[in-house]
């Protein structure tokens, strides 16, 4: 599904998780000024995996641990609100965690 | 994306004035939430709040049970020696179970997240402390007026 056709909620999170694809993630990231590298993917895949397992969209602390990416690096990879950006690009709901 | 370029970036100033274990967390959590959401965040540690970033005290903050109507045990018992320490140990365990980081780790996390931490000059003077007594994540020591200047246009939270 292309960027134009995809539906999001009012805050910009993907409305239907089935719409997500790696291609779409790349387009979403580009739109946010981020070019996805392997390091980005490690973080995004970890966020997706946690969400799939627990049914709850994770905060940065869990993502950092799972992806073995330090918090500091996550802020460099996804500047300007990493928790929101990661969830949006990974096609998962707004994080339910405060950490 | 809502960034229009003309819109001023949101920013949050948190003033931490309490040094008990339970009152240390709200400010840290709010500042962290701000950073995760892309909001600039700075924290000002003043009076007892300095304990949160005091090298000697950061790992030993205690719950405040006496005079706290939410305390789960009667005030008479809460005031007995060692009771607050014991309750603090219990709460630390519970927080560990929920994966909430200890204060020191939380302060490091905030620094990594790009939040700015400041000590209050007057409080330092009052407690006969210097910047060297504070954890290295504290960027600078400021007067209240400096902090106000810095907080121009920011949302301010006092804890």
gemmi code that builds the backbone of each chain (N, CA, C; Angstrom):
import gemmi

chains = {
    "A": [
        ("UNK", (0.843, -1.204, 0.000), (0.000, 0.000, 0.000), (0.880, 1.256, 0.000)),
        ("UNK", (0.490, 2.207, -0.779), (1.319, 3.410, -0.894), (0.967, 4.413, 0.196)),
        ("UNK", (1.849, 5.352, 0.354), (1.701, 6.369, 1.388), (0.384, 7.137, 1.262)),
        ("UNK", (-0.026, 7.390, 0.026), (-1.243, 8.184, -0.201), (-2.491, 7.407, 0.200)),
        ("UNK", (-2.470, 6.092, -0.044), (-3.669, 5.283, 0.172), (-3.839, 4.860, 1.629)),
        ("UNK", (-2.763, 4.940, 2.386), (-2.783, 4.383, 3.732), (-3.548, 5.297, 4.704)),
        ("UNK", (-4.279, 4.649, 5.624), (-5.082, 5.428, 6.581), (-4.402, 5.496, 7.941)),
        ("UNK", (-4.431, 6.683, 8.526), (-3.869, 6.841, 9.868), (-4.924, 7.422, 10.795)),
        ("UNK", (-4.683, 7.293, 12.095), (-5.595, 7.922, 13.051), (-5.244, 9.415, 13.122)),
        ("UNK", (-6.046, 10.218, 13.860), (-5.793, 11.672, 13.864), (-4.370, 12.066, 14.311)),
        ("UNK", (-3.734, 11.194, 15.102), (-2.392, 11.522, 15.584), (-1.294, 11.035, 14.635)),
        ("UNK", (-1.696, 10.330, 13.596), (-0.715, 9.909, 12.601), (-0.206, 8.479, 12.750)),
        ("UNK", (-0.837, 7.710, 13.625), (-0.454, 6.292, 13.748), (-1.275, 5.478, 12.760)),
        ("UNK", (-0.669, 4.426, 12.254), (-1.316, 3.600, 11.250), (-2.663, 3.067, 11.767)),
        ("UNK", (-3.722, 3.231, 10.964), (-5.049, 2.803, 11.407), (-5.185, 1.280, 11.337)),
        ("UNK", (-4.670, 0.668, 10.259), (-4.756, -0.788, 10.114), (-3.347, -1.373, 10.033)),
        ("UNK", (-3.037, -2.199, 11.013), (-1.661, -2.718, 11.061), (-1.339, -3.584, 9.831)),
        ("UNK", (-2.401, -4.130, 9.200), (-2.177, -4.962, 8.005), (-1.621, -4.154, 6.836)),
        ("UNK", (-1.812, -2.866, 6.873), (-1.324, -2.005, 5.786), (0.196, -1.872, 5.795)),
        ("UNK", (0.803, -2.261, 6.901), (2.236, -2.012, 7.061), (3.080, -2.925, 6.170)),
        ("UNK", (4.115, -2.358, 5.606), (5.122, -3.130, 4.883), (6.451, -2.410, 5.053)),
        ("UNK", (7.523, -3.099, 4.723), (8.835, -2.451, 4.851), (8.931, -1.255, 3.912)),
        ("UNK", (8.303, -1.409, 2.764), (8.316, -0.305, 1.792), (7.622, 0.928, 2.364)),
        ("UNK", (6.455, 0.670, 2.970), (5.691, 1.773, 3.555), (6.512, 2.444, 4.666)),
        ("UNK", (7.172, 1.612, 5.484), (7.999, 2.150, 6.573), (9.054, 3.095, 6.008)),
        ("UNK", (9.675, 2.683, 4.915), (10.701, 3.534, 4.293), (10.105, 4.865, 3.852)),
        ("UNK", (8.908, 4.774, 3.232), (8.267, 6.014, 2.773), (7.896, 6.925, 3.943)),
        ("UNK", (7.347, 6.303, 5.007), (6.969, 7.086, 6.190), (8.200, 7.761, 6.794)),
        ("UNK", (9.290, 6.992, 6.869), (10.520, 7.531, 7.449), (11.037, 8.696, 6.607)),
        ("UNK", (11.026, 8.524, 5.310), (11.505, 9.598, 4.428), (10.690, 10.861, 4.654)),
        ("UNK", (9.386, 10.654, 4.800), (8.494, 11.782, 5.057), (8.876, 12.510, 6.353)),
        ("UNK", (9.447, 11.761, 7.291), (9.851, 12.356, 8.574), (11.316, 12.772, 8.555)),
        ("UNK", (11.914, 12.687, 7.408), (13.303, 13.123, 7.278), (14.330, 12.115, 7.755)),
        ("UNK", (13.924, 10.841, 7.798), (14.844, 9.806, 8.273), (15.097, 8.783, 7.164)),
        ("UNK", (16.371, 8.493, 6.924), (16.684, 7.434, 5.978), (17.035, 6.179, 6.770)),
        ("UNK", (16.271, 5.123, 6.554), (16.418, 3.943, 7.403), (17.686, 3.148, 7.096)),
        ("UNK", (18.473, 2.897, 8.152), (19.669, 2.072, 8.043), (19.412, 0.776, 8.817)),
        ("UNK", (20.390, -0.132, 8.810), (20.249, -1.385, 9.568), (20.002, -1.105, 11.047)),
        ("UNK", (20.646, -0.061, 11.554), (20.467, 0.291, 12.975), (19.023, 0.701, 13.265)),
        ("UNK", (18.456, 1.474, 12.333), (17.044, 1.858, 12.489), (16.166, 0.600, 12.485)),
        ("UNK", (16.475, -0.305, 11.564), (15.644, -1.504, 11.429), (15.693, -2.381, 12.669)),
        ("UNK", (16.870, -2.432, 13.307), (17.007, -3.226, 14.522), (16.023, -2.691, 15.577)),
        ("UNK", (15.957, -1.377, 15.664), (15.066, -0.731, 16.633), (13.594, -0.959, 16.251)),
        ("UNK", (13.285, -0.742, 14.965), (11.892, -0.880, 14.507), (11.404, -2.315, 14.655)),
        ("UNK", (12.244, -3.266, 14.266), (11.836, -4.670, 14.369), (11.636, -5.092, 15.819)),
        ("UNK", (12.470, -4.561, 16.719), (12.312, -4.885, 18.138), (10.985, -4.342, 18.652)),
        ("UNK", (10.670, -3.108, 18.264), (9.397, -2.507, 18.701), (8.225, -3.340, 18.190)),
        ("UNK", (8.298, -3.754, 16.934), (7.226, -4.572, 16.354), (7.105, -5.915, 17.059)),
        ("UNK", (8.263, -6.511, 17.361), (8.266, -7.825, 18.012), (7.643, -7.738, 19.404)),
        ("UNK", (8.011, -6.710, 20.167), (7.460, -6.566, 21.522), (5.944, -6.376, 21.438)),
        ("UNK", (5.527, -5.553, 20.491), (4.097, -5.278, 20.349), (3.334, -6.553, 19.974)),
        ("UNK", (3.928, -7.340, 19.069), (3.273, -8.582, 18.630), (3.161, -9.577, 19.785)),
        ("UNK", (4.204, -9.628, 20.613), (4.214, -10.592, 21.716), (3.308, -10.167, 22.867)),
        ("UNK", (3.367, -8.885, 23.209), (2.670, -8.446, 24.419), (1.311, -7.801, 24.110)),
        ("UNK", (1.113, -7.412, 22.862), (-0.131, -6.729, 22.508), (-0.157, -5.296, 22.979)),
        ("UNK", (0.997, -4.814, 23.476), (1.055, -3.444, 23.980), (2.240, -2.725, 23.340)),
        ("UNK", (1.963, -1.534, 22.839), (3.016, -0.791, 22.157), (4.049, -0.303, 23.174)),
        ("UNK", (5.336, -0.678, 22.993), (6.342, -0.425, 24.034), (6.867, 1.008, 24.057)),
        ("UNK", (7.396, 1.401, 25.231), (8.114, 2.666, 25.375), (9.576, 2.453, 25.017)),
        ("UNK", (10.351, 3.523, 25.094), (11.752, 3.454, 24.648), (12.614, 2.510, 25.465)),
        ("UNK", (12.349, 2.423, 26.770), (13.213, 1.606, 27.617), (13.182, 0.137, 27.172)),
        ("UNK", (11.985, -0.352, 26.915), (11.845, -1.751, 26.464), (12.484, -1.921, 25.088)),
        ("UNK", (12.248, -0.962, 24.215), (12.805, -1.054, 22.853), (14.329, -1.034, 22.910)),
        ("UNK", (14.855, -0.169, 23.776), (16.301, -0.046, 23.918), (16.910, -1.369, 24.383)),
        ("UNK", (16.283, -1.991, 25.372), (16.803, -3.251, 25.902), (16.738, -4.357, 24.854)),
        ("UNK", (15.580, -4.481, 24.222), (15.366, -5.558, 23.273), (16.307, -5.432, 22.066)),
        ("UNK", (16.487, -4.204, 21.587), (17.303, -4.009, 20.382), (18.782, -3.828, 20.717)),
        ("UNK", (19.081, -3.839, 22.031), (20.450, -3.597, 22.491), (21.016, -2.315, 21.883)),
        ("UNK", (20.162, -1.320, 21.809), (20.570, -0.007, 21.313), (20.442, 0.987, 22.460)),
        ("UNK", (21.538, 1.634, 22.851), (21.440, 2.581, 23.972), (20.436, 3.703, 23.691)),
        ("UNK", (19.813, 4.181, 24.761), (18.834, 5.278, 24.651), (19.415, 6.442, 23.849)),
        ("UNK", (20.660, 6.768, 24.149), (21.303, 7.895, 23.490), (21.320, 7.700, 21.970)),
        ("UNK", (21.634, 6.483, 21.538), (21.688, 6.200, 20.099), (20.297, 6.273, 19.482)),
        ("UNK", (19.300, 5.810, 20.231), (17.934, 5.854, 19.705), (17.524, 7.304, 19.418)),
        ("UNK", (17.918, 8.209, 20.316), (17.596, 9.631, 20.103), (18.339, 10.195, 18.890)),
        ("UNK", (19.510, 9.612, 18.579), (20.228, 10.072, 17.385), (19.565, 9.515, 16.125)),
        ("UNK", (19.127, 8.258, 16.208), (18.514, 7.613, 15.041), (17.153, 8.231, 14.719)),
        ("UNK", (16.410, 8.524, 15.780), (15.059, 9.076, 15.598), (14.937, 10.388, 16.379)),
        ("UNK", (15.565, 11.456, 15.883), (15.535, 12.705, 16.635), (14.107, 13.270, 16.692)),
        ("UNK", (13.851, 14.075, 17.708), (12.559, 14.750, 17.781), (11.402, 13.814, 18.090)),
        ("UNK", (11.455, 13.182, 19.233), (10.335, 12.348, 19.656), (10.430, 10.911, 19.219)),
        ("UNK", (11.487, 10.210, 19.632), (11.713, 8.841, 19.163), (10.564, 7.870, 19.446)),
        ("UNK", (9.918, 7.989, 20.614), (8.871, 7.026, 20.948), (7.731, 7.105, 19.931)),
        ("UNK", (7.375, 8.335, 19.568), (6.290, 8.520, 18.601), (6.733, 8.110, 17.200)),
        ("UNK", (7.944, 8.553, 16.827), (8.414, 8.270, 15.472), (8.543, 6.768, 15.228)),
        ("UNK", (9.106, 6.068, 16.214), (9.302, 4.628, 16.056), (7.948, 3.933, 15.867)),
        ("UNK", (6.981, 4.284, 16.729), (5.663, 3.645, 16.626), (5.012, 3.932, 15.271)),
        ("UNK", (5.148, 5.160, 14.806), (4.526, 5.515, 13.524), (5.173, 4.774, 12.370)),
        ("UNK", (6.501, 4.745, 12.365), (7.198, 4.084, 11.249), (7.026, 2.569, 11.330)),
        ("UNK", (7.005, 2.042, 12.558), (6.875, 0.588, 12.722), (5.431, 0.130, 12.544)),
        ("UNK", (4.517, 1.069, 12.398), (3.113, 0.709, 12.164), (2.423, 0.107, 13.362)),
        ("UNK", (2.845, 0.510, 14.562), (2.192, 0.026, 15.781), (1.532, 1.216, 16.481)),
        ("UNK", (0.605, 0.946, 17.438), (-0.120, 2.068, 18.063), (0.787, 2.967, 18.906)),
        ("UNK", (0.239, 4.079, 19.324), (0.943, 5.000, 20.213), (1.385, 4.253, 21.472)),
        ("UNK", (2.637, 4.454, 21.908), (3.125, 3.691, 23.068), (2.241, 3.848, 24.301)),
        ("UNK", (2.084, 2.721, 25.009), (1.251, 2.731, 26.216), (2.113, 2.883, 27.468)),
        ("UNK", (3.417, 3.028, 27.285), (4.312, 3.079, 28.437), (4.835, 4.495, 28.666)),
        ("UNK", (5.102, 4.815, 29.940), (5.653, 6.140, 30.261), (7.170, 6.129, 30.236)),
        ("UNK", (7.753, 4.949, 30.027), (9.215, 4.899, 30.038), (9.735, 4.545, 28.665)),
    ],
    "B": [
        ("UNK", (2.831, 15.295, 9.634), (3.635, 15.991, 10.640), (3.086, 17.391, 10.863)),
        ("UNK", (3.116, 17.818, 12.091), (2.528, 19.115, 12.411), (3.553, 20.250, 12.313)),
        ("UNK", (4.846, 19.886, 12.153), (5.878, 20.919, 12.108), (5.691, 21.829, 10.897)),
        ("UNK", (5.240, 23.025, 11.147), (5.013, 23.937, 10.040), (6.207, 24.857, 9.845)),
        ("UNK", (7.116, 24.817, 10.838), (8.286, 25.672, 10.735), (8.057, 26.995, 11.447)),
        ("UNK", (6.838, 27.484, 11.394), (6.551, 28.750, 12.065), (6.128, 28.503, 13.505)),
        ("UNK", (5.604, 27.302, 13.768), (5.138, 26.956, 15.105), (6.342, 26.840, 16.040)),
        ("UNK", (6.236, 27.453, 17.238), (7.340, 27.373, 18.176), (7.371, 25.975, 18.794)),
        ("UNK", (8.591, 25.448, 18.966), (8.720, 24.102, 19.489), (8.282, 24.071, 20.956)),
        ("UNK", (7.526, 23.042, 21.322), (7.089, 22.929, 22.716), (8.277, 22.691, 23.631)),
        ("UNK", (8.210, 23.224, 24.828), (9.269, 22.944, 25.783), (8.711, 22.928, 27.200)),
        ("UNK", (9.338, 22.100, 28.031), (8.844, 21.851, 29.384), (9.936, 22.144, 30.405)),
        ("UNK", (9.581, 22.888, 31.448), (10.499, 23.142, 32.554), (9.928, 22.505, 33.808)),
        ("UNK", (10.701, 21.624, 34.427), (10.235, 20.959, 35.636), (11.072, 21.438, 36.819)),
        ("UNK", (10.411, 21.912, 37.865), (11.114, 22.342, 39.069), (10.910, 21.265, 40.134)),
        ("UNK", (11.995, 20.623, 40.542), (11.916, 19.558, 41.543), (12.359, 20.117, 42.889)),
        ("UNK", (11.424, 20.211, 43.836), (11.757, 20.834, 45.120), (11.689, 19.846, 46.289)),
        ("UNK", (11.330, 18.587, 45.977), (11.198, 17.594, 47.051), (12.237, 16.482, 46.879)),
        ("UNK", (12.768, 16.016, 47.994), (13.850, 15.027, 47.909), (13.472, 13.646, 48.385)),
        ("UNK", (12.170, 13.400, 48.583), (11.809, 12.050, 49.010), (11.743, 11.140, 47.790)),
        ("UNK", (11.914, 9.860, 48.046), (11.944, 8.856, 46.981), (10.695, 8.950, 46.096)),
        ("UNK", (9.532, 9.067, 46.758), (8.268, 9.081, 46.007), (8.049, 10.378, 45.246)),
        ("UNK", (8.628, 11.481, 45.713), (8.432, 12.749, 45.013), (9.529, 13.017, 43.981)),
        ("UNK", (10.523, 12.154, 43.938), (11.584, 12.320, 42.935), (11.089, 11.855, 41.567)),
        ("UNK", (10.309, 10.788, 41.574), (9.912, 10.177, 40.299), (9.012, 11.021, 39.391)),
        ("UNK", (7.978, 11.691, 39.933), (7.073, 12.400, 39.009), (7.784, 13.354, 38.052)),
        ("UNK", (8.710, 14.136, 38.572), (9.416, 15.097, 37.720), (10.257, 14.398, 36.666)),
        ("UNK", (10.932, 13.326, 37.098), (11.797, 12.597, 36.168), (10.955, 11.949, 35.070)),
        ("UNK", (9.839, 11.370, 35.464), (8.973, 10.686, 34.495), (8.380, 11.679, 33.496)),
        ("UNK", (7.935, 12.829, 33.998), (7.332, 13.818, 33.094), (8.357, 14.364, 32.101)),
        ("UNK", (9.553, 14.641, 32.593), (10.594, 15.166, 31.699), (10.960, 14.118, 30.652)),
        ("UNK", (11.017, 12.859, 31.082), (11.338, 11.780, 30.146), (10.244, 11.606, 29.093)),
        ("UNK", (8.992, 11.691, 29.549), (7.868, 11.572, 28.606), (7.945, 12.696, 27.573)),
        ("UNK", (8.304, 13.887, 28.036), (8.426, 15.020, 27.123), (9.477, 14.720, 26.060)),
        ("UNK", (10.633, 14.253, 26.483), (11.704, 13.979, 25.526), (11.288, 12.885, 24.524)),
        ("UNK", (10.619, 11.859, 25.028), (10.196, 10.760, 24.138), (9.232, 11.261, 23.077)),
        ("UNK", (8.499, 12.332, 23.428), (7.508, 12.871, 22.497), (8.076, 14.035, 21.679)),
        ("UNK", (9.367, 14.292, 21.828), (9.991, 15.337, 21.026), (9.827, 16.736, 21.593)),
        ("UNK", (9.506, 16.818, 22.891), (9.379, 18.122, 23.547), (10.681, 18.394, 24.310)),
        ("UNK", (11.236, 19.593, 24.179), (12.445, 19.948, 24.928), (12.133, 19.913, 26.418)),
        ("UNK", (13.098, 19.455, 27.221), (12.840, 19.379, 28.655), (14.055, 19.811, 29.458)),
        ("UNK", (13.812, 20.574, 30.516), (14.882, 20.946, 31.432), (14.366, 20.809, 32.849)),
        ("UNK", (15.256, 20.470, 33.768), (14.852, 20.291, 35.164), (15.708, 21.165, 36.061)),
        ("UNK", (15.069, 21.758, 37.067), (15.738, 22.635, 38.029), (15.572, 21.999, 39.405)),
        ("UNK", (16.692, 21.622, 40.014), (16.630, 20.955, 41.312), (16.907, 21.971, 42.411)),
        ("UNK", (15.919, 22.186, 43.261), (16.062, 23.212, 44.290), (15.651, 22.679, 45.658)),
        ("UNK", (16.139, 23.311, 46.705), (15.910, 22.876, 48.084), (16.082, 21.363, 48.216)),
        ("UNK", (15.100, 20.674, 48.786), (15.297, 19.237, 49.039), (15.420, 18.461, 47.737)),
        ("UNK", (14.921, 19.050, 46.671), (15.035, 18.410, 45.359), (16.485, 18.187, 44.943)),
        ("UNK", (17.389, 18.962, 45.545), (18.813, 18.779, 45.243), (19.286, 17.363, 45.587)),
        ("UNK", (18.635, 16.759, 46.586), (19.016, 15.393, 46.981), (18.945, 14.418, 45.803)),
        ("UNK", (18.043, 14.694, 44.878), (17.865, 13.796, 43.720), (19.137, 13.732, 42.870)),
        ("UNK", (19.905, 14.821, 42.877), (21.125, 14.853, 42.061), (22.392, 14.993, 42.920)),
        ("UNK", (22.224, 14.791, 44.236), (23.375, 14.839, 45.137), (24.063, 13.472, 45.116)),
        ("UNK", (25.349, 13.466, 44.718), (26.100, 12.204, 44.604), (25.932, 11.293, 45.811)),
        ("UNK", (25.967, 11.899, 47.004), (25.920, 11.089, 48.227), (24.515, 10.596, 48.543)),
        ("UNK", (23.501, 11.259, 48.005), (22.133, 10.921, 48.414), (21.309, 10.211, 47.351)),
        ("UNK", (21.739, 10.327, 46.114), (20.928, 9.840, 44.994), (20.508, 8.370, 45.142)),
        ("UNK", (21.365, 7.551, 45.732), (21.020, 6.127, 45.878), (20.308, 5.819, 47.192)),
        ("UNK", (20.089, 6.854, 48.001), (19.534, 6.597, 49.336), (18.303, 7.425, 49.654)),
        ("UNK", (17.556, 7.826, 48.641), (16.343, 8.606, 48.915), (15.321, 7.709, 49.613)),
        ("UNK", (14.571, 8.310, 50.537), (13.586, 7.562, 51.312), (12.166, 7.968, 50.985)),
        ("UNK", (11.272, 7.018, 51.098), (9.841, 7.319, 51.003), (9.460, 8.251, 52.144)),
        ("UNK", (8.473, 9.090, 51.904), (7.963, 9.924, 52.972), (6.619, 9.367, 53.432)),
        ("UNK", (6.593, 8.796, 54.624), (5.341, 8.207, 55.142), (4.702, 9.085, 56.205)),
        ("UNK", (5.532, 9.714, 57.042), (4.990, 10.523, 58.140), (4.390, 11.812, 57.579)),
        ("UNK", (3.167, 12.099, 57.971), (2.501, 13.296, 57.470), (1.979, 13.118, 56.064)),
        ("UNK", (1.995, 11.890, 55.594), (1.502, 11.597, 54.250), (0.202, 10.815, 54.369)),
        ("UNK", (-0.941, 11.466, 54.126), (-2.227, 10.790, 54.347), (-2.436, 9.575, 53.440)),
        ("UNK", (-1.648, 9.463, 52.375), (-1.781, 8.307, 51.489), (-0.938, 7.121, 51.957)),
        ("UNK", (-0.155, 7.310, 52.989), (0.697, 6.216, 53.469), (-0.166, 5.015, 53.848)),
        ("UNK", (0.248, 3.831, 53.432), (-0.592, 2.659, 53.662), (-0.558, 2.132, 55.101)),
        ("UNK", (0.231, 2.766, 55.972), (0.271, 2.316, 57.366), (0.009, 3.502, 58.298)),
        ("UNK", (-0.484, 3.224, 59.539), (-0.809, 4.319, 60.460), (0.406, 5.200, 60.761)),
        ("UNK", (0.158, 6.505, 60.922), (1.241, 7.472, 61.133), (2.114, 7.096, 62.333)),
        ("UNK", (1.496, 6.572, 63.382), (2.262, 6.215, 64.580), (3.320, 5.166, 64.282)),
        ("UNK", (2.932, 4.217, 63.445), (3.879, 3.148, 63.095), (4.898, 3.662, 62.085)),
        ("UNK", (4.391, 4.502, 61.148), (5.274, 5.041, 60.104), (6.444, 5.801, 60.712)),
        ("UNK", (6.215, 6.402, 61.893), (7.256, 7.212, 62.509), (8.294, 6.410, 63.274)),
        ("UNK", (8.065, 5.129, 63.451), (9.025, 4.309, 64.199), (10.325, 4.167, 63.410)),
        ("UNK", (11.455, 4.062, 64.099), (12.735, 3.969, 63.391), (12.753, 2.784, 62.426)),
        ("UNK", (13.230, 3.031, 61.242), (13.412, 1.943, 60.275), (12.198, 1.635, 59.415)),
        ("UNK", (11.046, 2.152, 59.791), (9.831, 1.804, 59.036), (9.853, 2.402, 57.629)),
        ("UNK", (10.265, 3.666, 57.544), (10.325, 4.290, 56.215), (11.363, 3.588, 55.335)),
        ("UNK", (12.466, 3.222, 55.959), (13.528, 2.527, 55.209), (12.987, 1.210, 54.663)),
        ("UNK", (12.262, 0.498, 55.516), (11.701, -0.799, 55.118), (10.693, -0.625, 53.980)),
        ("UNK", (9.829, 0.393, 54.124), (8.826, 0.647, 53.085), (9.502, 1.041, 51.774)),
        ("UNK", (10.613, 1.764, 51.896), (11.342, 2.169, 50.692), (11.898, 0.945, 49.971)),
        ("UNK", (12.435, 0.007, 50.739), (12.970, -1.223, 50.149), (11.857, -1.967, 49.396)),
        ("UNK", (10.680, -2.024, 50.046), (9.542, -2.701, 49.413), (9.164, -2.027, 48.096)),
        ("UNK", (9.127, -0.693, 48.132), (8.729, 0.031, 46.927), (9.783, -0.132, 45.830)),
        ("UNK", (11.059, -0.117, 46.214), (12.128, -0.317, 45.222), (11.936, -1.660, 44.517)),
        ("UNK", (11.602, -2.674, 45.300), (11.405, -4.016, 44.733), (10.261, -4.016, 43.728)),
        ("UNK", (9.184, -3.355, 44.127), (8.005, -3.303, 43.262), (8.341, -2.571, 41.959)),
        ("UNK", (9.119, -1.505, 42.076), (9.486, -0.732, 40.899), (10.407, -1.539, 39.990)),
        ("UNK", (11.260, -2.304, 40.595), (12.168, -3.148, 39.820), (11.352, -4.163, 39.016)),
        ("UNK", (10.306, -4.678, 39.666), (9.439, -5.638, 38.999), (8.785, -5.004, 37.777)),
        ("UNK", (8.445, -3.740, 37.891), (7.798, -3.028, 36.782), (8.824, -2.425, 35.815)),
        ("UNK", (10.091, -2.687, 36.093), (11.178, -2.183, 35.252), (11.252, -0.656, 35.244)),
        ("UNK", (10.955, -0.050, 36.373), (11.155, 1.402, 36.513), (12.581, 1.584, 37.034)),
        ("UNK", (13.403, 2.357, 36.335), (14.809, 2.434, 36.749), (15.011, 3.140, 38.081)),
        ("UNK", (16.055, 2.747, 38.827), (16.409, 3.488, 40.042), (16.756, 4.938, 39.680)),
        ("UNK", (16.723, 5.826, 40.693), (16.905, 7.264, 40.423), (18.189, 7.555, 39.635)),
        ("UNK", (19.295, 6.961, 40.046), (20.563, 7.273, 39.374), (20.488, 6.928, 37.884)),
        ("UNK", (19.951, 5.743, 37.604), (19.836, 5.322, 36.210), (18.856, 6.230, 35.452)),
        ("UNK", (17.825, 6.655, 36.136), (16.822, 7.526, 35.524), (17.449, 8.868, 35.130)),
        ("UNK", (18.287, 9.399, 36.032), (18.957, 10.674, 35.765), (19.898, 10.520, 34.564)),
        ("UNK", (20.591, 9.392, 34.502), (21.476, 9.135, 33.351), (20.660, 9.035, 32.064)),
        ("UNK", (19.509, 8.372, 32.177), (18.638, 8.196, 31.015), (18.146, 9.555, 30.496)),
        ("UNK", (17.785, 10.433, 31.418), (17.319, 11.769, 31.028), (18.420, 12.535, 30.306)),
        ("UNK", (19.636, 12.404, 30.813), (20.777, 13.075, 30.189), (20.971, 12.516, 28.777)),
        ("UNK", (20.913, 11.197, 28.663), (21.048, 10.557, 27.341), (19.931, 11.000, 26.394)),
        ("UNK", (18.773, 11.272, 26.981), (17.613, 11.660, 26.169), (17.673, 13.130, 25.761)),
        ("UNK", (18.692, 13.832, 26.267), (18.853, 15.229, 25.861), (18.126, 16.236, 26.737)),
        ("UNK", (17.671, 15.792, 27.926), (17.083, 16.759, 28.861), (18.238, 17.488, 29.556)),
        ("UNK", (18.021, 18.740, 29.922), (19.060, 19.515, 30.605), (18.761, 19.601, 32.095)),
        ("UNK", (19.762, 19.296, 32.908), (19.582, 19.288, 34.362), (20.381, 20.436, 34.986)),
        ("UNK", (19.728, 21.164, 35.898), (20.380, 22.298, 36.546), (20.188, 22.259, 38.056)),
        ("UNK", (21.209, 22.692, 38.786), (21.101, 22.828, 40.233), (20.790, 24.268, 40.586)),
        ("UNK", (20.159, 24.449, 41.742), (19.788, 25.794, 42.196), (20.931, 26.368, 43.040)),
        ("UNK", (21.432, 27.511, 42.631), (22.564, 28.151, 43.306), (22.280, 28.392, 44.791)),
        ("UNK", (21.101, 28.955, 45.065), (20.799, 29.321, 46.443), (20.697, 28.084, 47.332)),
        ("UNK", (20.092, 27.030, 46.807), (19.962, 25.804, 47.596), (21.344, 25.204, 47.866)),
        ("UNK", (22.217, 25.231, 46.864), (23.582, 24.724, 47.055), (24.276, 25.508, 48.165)),
        ("UNK", (24.165, 26.831, 48.105), (24.793, 27.676, 49.124), (24.242, 27.330, 50.507)),
        ("UNK", (22.925, 27.156, 50.553), (22.281, 26.893, 51.826), (22.750, 25.573, 52.447)),
        ("UNK", (22.923, 24.575, 51.597), (23.349, 23.271, 52.107), (24.878, 23.125, 52.102)),
        ("UNK", (25.570, 24.239, 51.820), (27.046, 24.240, 51.775), (27.567, 23.166, 50.819)),
        ("UNK", (27.009, 23.168, 49.630), (27.425, 22.217, 48.603), (27.988, 22.986, 47.405)),
        ("UNK", (28.753, 22.279, 46.560), (29.203, 22.889, 45.305), (28.761, 21.966, 44.162)),
        ("UNK", (28.983, 22.412, 42.938), (28.588, 21.621, 41.777), (29.247, 20.243, 41.809)),
        ("UNK", (30.450, 20.166, 42.390), (31.166, 18.885, 42.464), (30.439, 17.863, 43.338)),
        ("UNK", (29.558, 18.330, 44.195), (28.785, 17.407, 45.033), (27.619, 16.794, 44.264)),
        ("UNK", (27.376, 17.315, 43.068), (26.229, 16.836, 42.276), (26.693, 15.842, 41.218)),
        ("UNK", (25.784, 15.004, 40.778), (26.127, 14.007, 39.750), (26.538, 14.738, 38.450)),
        ("UNK", (27.403, 14.092, 37.650), (27.955, 14.784, 36.475), (26.914, 15.159, 35.423)),
        ("UNK", (25.729, 14.575, 35.500), (24.694, 14.910, 34.505), (24.149, 16.323, 34.709)),
        ("UNK", (24.406, 16.893, 35.883), (23.947, 18.278, 36.106), (24.853, 19.207, 35.307)),
        ("UNK", (24.219, 19.920, 34.391), (24.951, 20.698, 33.405), (25.536, 21.979, 33.999)),
        ("UNK", (24.763, 22.590, 34.876), (25.187, 23.893, 35.390), (24.421, 24.217, 36.665)),
        ("UNK", (24.908, 25.251, 37.363), (24.221, 25.746, 38.549), (23.693, 27.138, 38.205)),
        ("UNK", (22.403, 27.352, 38.486), (21.748, 28.581, 38.043), (21.022, 29.285, 39.172)),
        ("UNK", (20.768, 30.561, 38.972), (19.859, 31.269, 39.871), (18.445, 31.038, 39.349)),
        ("UNK", (17.470, 31.296, 40.206), (16.072, 31.122, 39.796), (15.766, 32.005, 38.587)),
        ("UNK", (16.397, 33.179, 38.566), (16.133, 34.100, 37.468), (16.683, 33.549, 36.148)),
        ("UNK", (17.878, 32.950, 36.219), (18.440, 32.309, 35.013), (17.457, 31.274, 34.477)),
        ("UNK", (16.913, 30.483, 35.412), (16.024, 29.402, 34.994), (14.748, 29.968, 34.382)),
        ("UNK", (14.263, 31.053, 34.941), (13.069, 31.702, 34.378), (13.348, 32.193, 32.959)),
        ("UNK", (14.510, 32.815, 32.783), (14.873, 33.306, 31.445), (14.891, 32.160, 30.442)),
        ("UNK", (15.466, 31.049, 30.892), (15.581, 29.876, 30.051), (14.219, 29.280, 29.708)),
        ("UNK", (13.260, 29.497, 30.605), (11.945, 28.878, 30.468), (10.960, 29.741, 29.685)),
        ("UNK", (11.468, 30.780, 29.086), (10.630, 31.659, 28.247), (9.809, 30.816, 27.270)),
        ("UNK", (8.500, 30.932, 27.366), (7.624, 30.208, 26.434), (7.401, 28.748, 26.775)),
        ("UNK", (8.052, 28.273, 27.844), (7.915, 26.853, 28.197), (6.733, 26.642, 29.126)),
        ("UNK", (6.273, 25.399, 29.192), (5.291, 25.034, 30.208), (6.077, 24.662, 31.461)),
        ("UNK", (5.642, 25.163, 32.613), (6.401, 24.944, 33.842), (5.605, 24.055, 34.799)),
        ("UNK", (6.289, 23.056, 35.337), (5.666, 22.183, 36.321), (6.469, 22.258, 37.613)),
        ("UNK", (5.810, 22.513, 38.732), (6.484, 22.592, 40.030), (6.113, 21.372, 40.860)),
        ("UNK", (7.149, 20.672, 41.306), (6.899, 19.475, 42.111), (7.624, 19.587, 43.438)),
    ],
}
model = gemmi.Model(1)
for chain_id, residues in chains.items():
    chain = gemmi.Chain(chain_id)
    for i, (resn, *xyz) in enumerate(residues, 1):
        res = gemmi.Residue()
        res.name, res.seqid = resn, gemmi.SeqId(i, " ")
        for name, pos in zip(("N", "CA", "C"), xyz):
            atom = gemmi.Atom()
            atom.name, atom.element = name, gemmi.Element(name[0])
            atom.pos, atom.b_iso = gemmi.Position(*pos), 0.0
            res.add_atom(atom)
        chain.add_residue(res)
    model.add_chain(chain)
structure = gemmi.Structure()
structure.add_model(model)
structure.setup_entities()
